[in-house]
């Protein structure tokens, strides 16, 4: 597609369940980021993928959070045993190797944990 | 560590100019960015400036960079209701791919 696509756009889950969020970056973009945005807050970096290099996982808040990306394609962010404080919008962004600061964002996945 | 600071809110009257300010701490910044987030949407790149420039103009948008004071501003001329959004300032340190983000400034337009 032309832009970054994220799914689901909305997810409501019960505390303790696992959730999986998906991101389809722009074709040809080697870099992919996941951010978390709590209501009324700024962006919280979670994880960064660049090509086939080892990902930068320094922003993942706990071992309940994990993410994968195969090559330069789709990425999934998994949250295990969800907690109410995980409620937020999860934003994915991609960029090309030559213009690393020019991020293209998806619309986000809004997660609500009851 | 690196830090980017912004005021949380700015309120202006429709038709006036809006000036959104940002300060940063990393003197090795190469590029500085302004992103816009409309309600319920992801962020979109609005404009950027290279660190060796003082000013960049793009239609109603003017970016001013004072590298000595580490101060960046975004001026929106003739502010319209469609400019209502959160504006994020971000910078890339010289040796790092990571963007350092401000908390965002919510622009409120009064009729």
Interface residues (C-beta under 8 A of the other chain):
Chain A: X4 X31 X41 X42 X43 X45 X48 X50 X56 X91 X93 X100 X101 X102 X103 X104 X105 X106 X107 X108
Chain B: X31 X33 X35 X40 X41 X42 X43 X44 X45 X48 X88 X90 X92 X97 X98 X99 X101 X102 X103 X104
